[in-house]
Amino acid sequence: MAITREEMVTLLDRRTADWQDRDPESLAADYAETAVVESPMTGHSVGREAIRATYGKFLAAFGDLRIVREHVLIDGDRAVVVFTFTGTHTGLLFGMQGAGEALVFRGVSVYKVADGQIVHEQRIFDFTGFLMNLGIITARPAGDR
């Protein structure tokens, strides 16, 4: 069954609200039972329960994590969402305990939806910016040599 534009907007609005509520159960409920998420941070997650677990770990690592949805593009059963995360690294992430570093990083999620549920999501992050925010790597802009 095809999803309408209005149904897609409702799904994406619900996801934004679930992020603000910091609710891994509700975030995972939007995925089909056999959904796949590809992420540079959490790897390849298959199935709603695995996806829920990754949300739980990520939310635990950033106690005050917030998402701001900047742009949304919808084309039939697909949507692209550009967002910015802000938060403080206070919990375990990549084997590192949080040290209270402030974080701001941008990302993109590309969703495919069938029967009202997400069946595939590909996440693309400004991973270099993320690692710089955490102090794991340092870099200078190209003009600062």
Backbone as a ProteinNet text record, in pm:
[ID]
protein_1_A
[PRIMARY]
MAITREEMVTLLDRRTADWQDRDPESLAADYAETAVVESPMTGHSVGREAIRATYGKFLAAFGDLRIVREHVLIDGDRAVVVFTFTGTHTGLLFGMQGAGEALVFRGVSVYKVADGQIVHEQRIFDFTGFLMNLGIITARPAGDR
[TERTIARY]
83.4	0	88.2	64.1	143.5	111.6	211.1	193.2	166.7	74.5	48.3	149.6	159.9	250	210.4	81.8	33.7	70.4	57.5	95.8	246.1	326.7	471.1	504.9	440.7	464.2	426.4	315	272	375.4	426	529.1	653.7	699.9	821.1	799.6	681.9	650.8	649.2	591.6	588.7	729.8	817.3	956.8	1027.3	1003.6	1065.4	1017	888.8	834.1	893	908.8	966.8	1112.5	1186.7	1324.1	1320.6	1230.3	1222.8	1182.3	1101.3	1060.6	1167.8	1270.1	1380.5	1327.9	1242	1171.9	1215	1309.7	1355.7	1245.6	1150.2	1040	955.8	918.6	837.5	914.9	1043.8	1126.1	1132	1149.7	1160.1	1025.2	916.4	783.5	751.7	821.6	797.3	857.1	936.6	1004.9	928.1	931.8	876.8	958.1	897.5	963.7	1096.7	1108	1230.3	1309.4	1286.8	1353.6	1505.2	1572.4	1719.3	1759	1854.8	1913.9	2063.2	2113.3	2256.8	2306.5	2405	2453.1	2603.7	2676.2	2819.8	2849.9	2752.8	2775.8	2736.8	2625.3	2573.4	2584.2	2636	2652.4	2523.2	2509.1	2396.6	2301.7	2187.4	2090.3	1973.4	1939.1	1829.2	1724	1603.1	1491.8	1463.9	1336.6	1291.6	1363.3	1385	1448.7	1593.1	1666.8	1805.2	1807.6	1712.4	1703.6	1670.3	1576.5	1542.3	1664.2	1742.1	1861.5	1961.3	1979.3	2073.4	2022.6	1891.7	1836.6	1861.7	1838.6	1859.5	2002.5	2098.4	2240	2277.2	2229.8	2262.4	2201.8	2075.8	2011.1	2077	2122.8	2191.5	2326.3	2391.1	2522.3	2510.8	2394.2	2372.4	2245.5	2260.6	2146.5	2053.3	2103.9	2020	2009	2023.1	2023.8	1894.9	1910.5	1797.8	1823.3	1715.4	1725.3	1645	1703.3	1633.2	1626.6	1506.9	1485.5	1494.3	1587.8	1612	1543.1	1551.3	1492.4	1429.7	1321.4	1256	1222.8	1261.7	1223.7	1146.4	1031.1	947.4	921.8	943.1	915.9	853.6	722.5	653.5	675.9	734.4	756.7	893.3	959.3	1091.7	1091.9	1173.5	1190.2	1336.5	1382.4	1516.9	1500.7	1563.5	1555.5	1697	1719.7	1846.3	1823.9	1914.4	1892.9	2024.4	2009.9	2123.2	2093.4	2190.7	2184.1	2265.3	2215.3	2293.3	2278.1	2380.7	2373	2507.1	2509.8	2630.1	2663.6	2787.2	2831	2853	2756.2	2762.2	2768.9	2746.6	2744.6	2837.5	2835.1	2923	2888.6	2990.8	2975.3	3107.3	3104.7	3225.7	3328.5	3280.6	3370.7	3430.3	3387.8	3440.1	3333.7	3373.3	3283.6	3268.2	3153.1	3128.4	3206.1	3254.1	3329.8	3263.1	3137.4	3063.2	3088.6	3143.3	3168.7	3037.3	3025.1	2910.7	2927.6	2817.1	2819.3	2719.6	2761.8	2672.2	2718.3	2629.9	2666.6	2544.2	2569.9	2463.1	2458	2340.9	2324.1	2206.4	2194.1	2085.5	2034.8	1904.7	1843.4	1763.1	1780.9	1706.3	1617.6	1486.7	1389.3	1317.8	1288.6	1195.9	1084.7	960.6	844.9	753.8	701.4	601.7	497	372.4	262.6	269.6	312	312.9	429.4	522.9	637.6	767.9	871.4	1002.9	1057	1095.7	1153.6	1304.6	1353.3	1497.1	1531.5	1642.3	1693.8	1844.2	1892.4	2036.5	2068.4	2161.9	2202.8	2338.9	2350.2	2475.6	2506.8	2622.4	2657.1	2782.6	2791.7	2916.9	3002.8	3055.8	3126.7	3257.3	3323.5	3445.4	3413.1	3307.4	3265.5	3227.3	3162.2	3123.1	3247.2	3345.8	3467.8	3548.1	3544	3611	3541.8	3408.1	3332.8	3369.4	3392.6	3427.2	3575.1	3653	3796	3878.6	3820.4	3891.7	3992.6	3956	4047.9	4049.9	4161	4170.4	4203.5	4156.9	4183.3	4175.2	4237.6	4229.4	4168	4095.4	4044	4159.3	4135.9	4238.8	4319.5	4259.9	4330.1	4419.6	4411.6	4488.9	4612.4	4704.1	4825.6	4944.1
-117.5	0	124.3	216	338.6	434	509.4	609.7	744.8	821.1	954.7	1051.8	1167.5	1270.4	1309.2	1323.2	1360.4	1254.8	1126.7	1019.2	1021.5	1052	1061.1	1176.5	1290.7	1406	1370.7	1302.9	1260.9	1168.5	1072.5	980.4	1058	1149	1225	1318.7	1379.1	1463.6	1381.8	1261.9	1174.1	1137.1	1110.5	1074.8	1191.4	1311.7	1428.6	1441.7	1422.7	1428.8	1317.7	1197.7	1086.6	1114.2	1178.9	1219.7	1316.8	1415.2	1513.8	1446.9	1341.5	1267.2	1167.9	1147.8	1057.1	915.9	868.2	742.1	636.8	547.5	447.4	351	321.7	231	292.2	418.5	485.2	506.1	540.9	556.7	425.5	314.5	183.8	137.7	181.4	137.2	180.9	281	327.9	234.9	137.6	47.2	-82.6	-138.6	-271.8	-372.9	-484	-588.4	-632	-629.7	-674.6	-558.5	-437.3	-318.5	-327.8	-251.2	-244.1	-97.9	-73.3	59.9	47.5	131.4	138.9	270.8	261.5	380.6	373	483.3	480.4	470.3	500.7	492	358.2	305	182.5	61	78.6	-33.9	-70	-197	-252.3	-318.2	-255.8	-309.8	-369	-492.2	-560.8	-597.8	-552.4	-585.3	-475.5	-464.3	-358.4	-362.7	-480.7	-488.9	-439.8	-476	-428.2	-276.4	-224.9	-80.2	-10.1	-64.8	-7.6	-2.8	-109.1	-114.9	-5.4	21.3	126.2	263.5	287	413.5	426.7	320.4	324.4	358.6	297.7	324.9	468.7	515.5	651	754.4	735.4	828.1	824.4	707.5	696.8	768.7	772.6	837.3	989.6	1041	1185.7	1219	1246.4	1265.4	1378.6	1477.5	1592.1	1609.5	1501.3	1506.2	1567	1656.6	1717.5	1712.4	1703.5	1702.2	1819.6	1886.2	1991.7	1946.9	1928.8	1889.9	2015.9	2017.3	2137.5	2134.2	2021.8	2009.9	1872.1	1866.3	1739.5	1738.8	1631.4	1609.3	1478.4	1481.3	1361.6	1333.3	1207	1162.5	1023.7	1018.6	890.5	821.4	700.5	620.9	647	754.3	787.5	929.5	946.9	1080	1097.6	1220.5	1258.1	1367.2	1347.2	1443.8	1488.5	1620	1678.8	1733.5	1701.3	1738.2	1778.5	1843.1	1873.3	1816.1	1744.2	1695.1	1787.7	1814.3	1883.2	1804.9	1805.7	1735.9	1734.2	1666.8	1654.5	1507.1	1471.2	1331.6	1296.9	1224.3	1190.6	1040.9	957	812.4	741.6	610.2	526.5	536.9	563.3	568.2	526.9	428.5	376.7	331.1	281.2	234.5	345.8	468.7	582.7	634.1	654.7	716.3	863.4	917.2	1058.5	1145.8	1255.9	1349.8	1486.4	1491.4	1616.3	1710.6	1659.3	1744.8	1781.9	1910.4	1955.1	1904.4	1878.3	1817.6	1887.3	1914.5	1959.6	1889.2	1814.8	1755.4	1738.7	1736	1728.3	1590.2	1558.5	1431.3	1432.7	1322.3	1301.5	1159.4	1143.3	1011.1	998.2	885.8	855	735.3	757.5	655.6	598.5	469	403.8	346.3	374.7	337.1	245.8	142.9	53.7	21.6	23.2	-6.8	76.9	203.1	295.8	281.5	190.2	170.4	183.7	223.4	235.6	94.9	66.1	-64.7	-55.4	65.9	85.5	229.5	246.4	379.9	378.7	476.1	496.5	629.3	625.8	747.2	791.2	919.7	978.9	1091.1	1083.3	1181.6	1257.9	1379.3	1453.5	1392	1275.1	1197.5	1265.6	1333.4	1405.4	1515.4	1591.6	1695.4	1637.6	1523.5	1456	1418.4	1357.1	1316.5	1437.7	1546	1668.8	1725.2	1723.5	1770.5	1694.1	1564.5	1481.8	1490.6	1561.9	1576.6	1455.7	1364.3	1243.1	1274.8	1365.5	1410	1562.5	1617.8	1762.8	1793.3	1907	1947.9	2099.1	2152.5	2295.9	2315.3	2425	2453.9	2465.4	2435.1	2430.8	2560.4	2675.1	2802.6	2832.4	2754.2	2777.5	2691.7	2708.4	2624.6	2699.2
0	0	0	-90.8	-103.6	11	49.6	154.1	88.1	144.5	91.9	150.1	88.7	140.1	283.1	307.4	440.9	544.1	507	599.1	626.7	525.7	544.8	638.5	618.4	705.6	849.9	867.8	1002.2	1065.8	990	1039.3	1083	998.9	1030.2	1148.9	1158.5	1273.9	1402.6	1397.3	1513.9	1556.9	1459	1491.5	1560.6	1512	1575.5	1719.5	1742.2	1878.3	1965.1	1910	1986.8	2022.7	1933	1966.3	2083.8	2079.5	2187.4	2318.9	2310.9	2430.3	2476.2	2391.2	2421.8	2448.4	2359.7	2380.2	2277.3	2312.8	2215.9	2172.4	2259.6	2222.6	2111.6	2127.7	2026.3	1896.9	1907.8	1788	1710	1779.3	1713.6	1658	1717.8	1673.7	1531.9	1480.1	1343.1	1237.8	1279.4	1186.6	1170.9	1050.2	1026.5	1107.6	1136.7	1217.7	1156.3	1023.9	956	894.8	945	889.4	902.6	817.4	818.5	833	923.3	938.9	914.6	824.2	797.6	855.7	946.9	1015.2	1036	1013.1	1040.8	1190.2	1275.3	1420	1478.2	1433.4	1495	1404.6	1285.6	1193.7	1124.8	1096.5	1021.2	1121.9	1147.8	1243.1	1166.1	1199.1	1131.7	1236.1	1212.7	1301.1	1402.3	1436.9	1527.9	1662.5	1717.7	1849.7	1845.6	1742.1	1728.8	1710.4	1635.2	1613	1744.2	1820.5	1951.1	2042.4	2043.1	2128.9	2091.7	1962	1922.8	1965	1955.6	2004.2	2154.8	2228.4	2373.2	2410.3	2342.2	2370.5	2336	2222	2179	2274.1	2311	2403.3	2541.1	2585	2714.2	2711.9	2596.7	2586.5	2588.1	2552.2	2545.5	2622.1	2750.5	2839	2801.4	2729.8	2693.9	2542.5	2469.2	2322.7	2268	2172.3	2103.2	1953.4	1877.8	1732.2	1677.2	1579.1	1506.6	1361.3	1313.6	1174.5	1089	993.7	914.3	778.8	710.2	576.3	561.8	485.9	454.8	306.4	239.7	100.5	94.3	30.9	21.1	-125.9	-163.4	-300.3	-291.4	-299	-292.1	-159.2	-164.3	-43	20.6	-22	31.6	87.4	192	250.9	288.9	277.5	319.7	424.3	539.7	648.9	683.5	679.1	721.1	861.6	954.4	1094.5	1160.8	1275.8	1362.4	1499.7	1555.5	1693.1	1781.1	1900.5	2003	2131.9	2212.6	2339.9	2410.1	2522.6	2603.2	2618.4	2587.2	2595.6	2742.8	2799.4	2941.8	2968.6	2868.4	2888	2791.7	2796.1	2715.1	2566.1	2483	2338.1	2275.3	2185.8	2120.9	2225.2	2337.3	2442.5	2526.4	2504.2	2579.6	2676	2800.4	2897	2864.7	2889.4	2863.7	2959.8	2908.1	2991.1	2993.2	2951	2955.7	2840.2	2729.1	2613.5	2543.5	2508.5	2430.1	2287.5	2223.3	2091	2000.5	1878.8	1772.9	1646.9	1583	1454.4	1367.9	1237.6	1139.9	1077	1025.8	959.4	864.4	792.3	697	715.6	718.6	716.6	588.4	519.5	398	431.7	426.8	464.9	343.7	350.7	258	344.5	306.8	387.1	306.2	371.1	311.1	417.5	379.1	471.2	598.4	584.2	696.5	792.5	762.5	850.9	772.6	843.3	781.5	758.2	634	602.2	581.9	553.3	535.9	569.7	640.1	668.8	648.8	576.3	563	629.5	724.4	795.2	744.2	723.9	678.2	776.1	842.2	944.4	906.4	958.5	955.7	1066.6	1035.8	1136	1178.6	1086.3	1121.7	1222	1194.8	1288.8	1424.3	1423	1546.1	1628.1	1563.2	1633.8	1681.6	1604.8	1648.6	1771.5	1772.9	1889.1	2014.8	2001.2	2116.4	2152.4	2069.8	2098	2059.5	1982	1941.2	1832.2	1742.4	1639.6	1641.2	1591.8	1578.1	1433.9	1389.6	1252.1	1245.4	1144.2	1118.9	981.9	964.2	830.5	731.4	604.4	503	496	520	511.6	630.6	737.5	860	864.3	775.4	772.5	825.4
[MASK]
+++++++++++++++++++++++++++++++++++++++++++++++++++++++++++++++++++++++++++++++++++++++++++++++++++++++++++++++++++++++++++++++++++++++++++++++++

